[in-house]
Amino acid sequence: MADPTKREAKGPNKGPNRGPDGKAPEKKANRRGAARLAAVQALYQMDIAGAGINDIFAEFESHWLGGEVEGEKYLPAEAAFFRDVVAGVVRDQARLDPLIDEALSKGWPLKRIDAILRAVLRAGAYELEHRRDVPGRVVVSEYVDVAHAFVEREETGMVNAVLARQFRAEEFSRS
């Protein structure tokens, strides 16, 4: 089964759930950050391996959320938030994908984007549309951090541009 965690994490902190010393900080706010990372990994696995949502929930909730995988201790994640993002993307994907496509450069539809970036864009788009309790800048920043754990910096700029331009643009146009 495809495992995005086997991709070498990039950046000095090796992912969004690590502090400058490489250790997981103990902030309560990071429970949602951990849930976002797990949601992107779950969506990636569903996309690549064709795993079903119930299997994904069972696997992630029993082994990944707050567990240790390949010697790395993952922060405890807000399981309800994880489930909301994954289930919401699955439910709304047919509507979200064309919206993401509109924001992408011509000639680069979502289906041509790397699978991990598709997962990031879908999760971020879902959250920006449905989680109005979270400020848009926080959502975009968190998903840029998640993307940075897997891809080069220039690709994370694309995540920022697509999400900020297409979803809740009014929040990003304010100074």
Buried (B, 14 or more C-beta within 10 A) or exposed (E): EBEBBEEEBBBEBEBBBBEEEEEBEEEEEBBBBBBBBBBBBBBBBBBBEEBEBEBBBEBBBEEBBBBEEEEBEBBBBBBEBBBBBBBBBBEBBEEBBEBBBEBBEEEEEBEEBEBBBBBBBBBBBBBBBBBEEBEBEBBBBBBBBBBBBBBEEEBBEBBBBBBBBBBBEEBBEEE
